[in-house]
Amino acid sequence: MVQRSPVTLKDVAKRAGVSAATASHALSGNIRVSDVARARVRDAARELDYSLLPRSRKLQAVRTEKAMRVRGSGAQTVYESLRRSILELEVTPGSPLDEAALSERFGMSRTPIREAMVRLAAEGLIQTLPNRNTIVAPIDVMGLPVYFEALSLTHRVTTRLAAVNRKPEHLERIRELAEAFAHAVQLEDALEMLATNREFHVAIAEAGGNPYFTSMFSRLLDEGRRILLLYYSSFENKLPQKYVVEHDLIVKAIAASDPELADKLAADHASQIKRQVQDYLDRAGKL
């Protein structure tokens, strides 16, 4: 009988169309890996029967995983729920967060509540005031110029790298997400627009092959979700078709392996969103 070679992490990464680092983060539960990438990596791992460990090691790994899941599931549940509520503006910026009230709401002790709040604070989504009260972080409109500078640069470099390094499977996924965003625009579904827009740009970053840029860009996209949701609301969720067209042009530049054009389109895309957001905030009297 021919014994097949053990499946490696690189095999899983290749099947999923991501870097080995992204595959490793996805399998370890790293929260900065996009949902799309995580699902693709896990599917690839299942298809390849990854983690071919000796039985004793496999059983030990299962026991360890279960123990960690039991300890961390409460904090993870609170974290994910609060994070989503904050990013989707279900919780008003500047509103207080009370540990006792959250403990009662989630039916948990204060320990997982505090663990979740530590993670949210590290992401800049909540703040602890000098009087020790905790609030949802206000939207820092005065810091927007610096934010958009970082967003534009990472958008450009990830799109440029995608035009150089993308593979057919990357391009297929990027096109799928461009279509999903266009469909969300057609439905006038602001939350779905936010989600598909983020996944579209993260997929482009992953195609670029640099996990550091991908991680940085993912966080910037998350930090801007509240501003973008306010902006979508200014159109009563009827987003102009030009955003769909701009995505399509970026996809074509990546497909054509034209890094110069991809860079220019990404820069233009980021600049016009910056102008539109600032115009909206000026009209709304938020500056």
HELIX and SHEET records of a PDB file:
HELIX    1   1 LEU A    9  ALA A   16  1                                   8    
HELIX    2   2 ALA A   20  SER A   28  1                                   9    
HELIX    3   3 ASP A   35  GLU A   47  1                                  13    
HELIX    4   4 ARG A   55  LEU A   87  1                                  33    
HELIX    5   5 GLU A   99  PHE A  106  1                                   8    
HELIX    6   6 ARG A  110  ALA A  122  1                                  13    
HELIX    7   7 VAL A  141  GLY A  143  5                                   3    
HELIX    8   8 LEU A  144  ASN A  165  1                                  22    
HELIX    9   9 PRO A  168  LEU A  187  1                                  20    
HELIX   10  10 ALA A  190  GLY A  208  1                                  19    
HELIX   11  11 PRO A  211  GLU A  223  1                                  13    
HELIX   12  12 ARG A  225  SER A  234  1                                  10    
HELIX   13  13 LYS A  242  ALA A  255  1                                  14    
HELIX   14  14 PRO A  259  ALA A  284  1                                  26    
SHEET    1   A 3 PRO A  96  LEU A  97  0                                        
SHEET    2   A 3 THR A 134  VAL A 136 -1                                        
SHEET    3   A 3 ILE A 126  THR A 128 -1                                        
END                                                                             
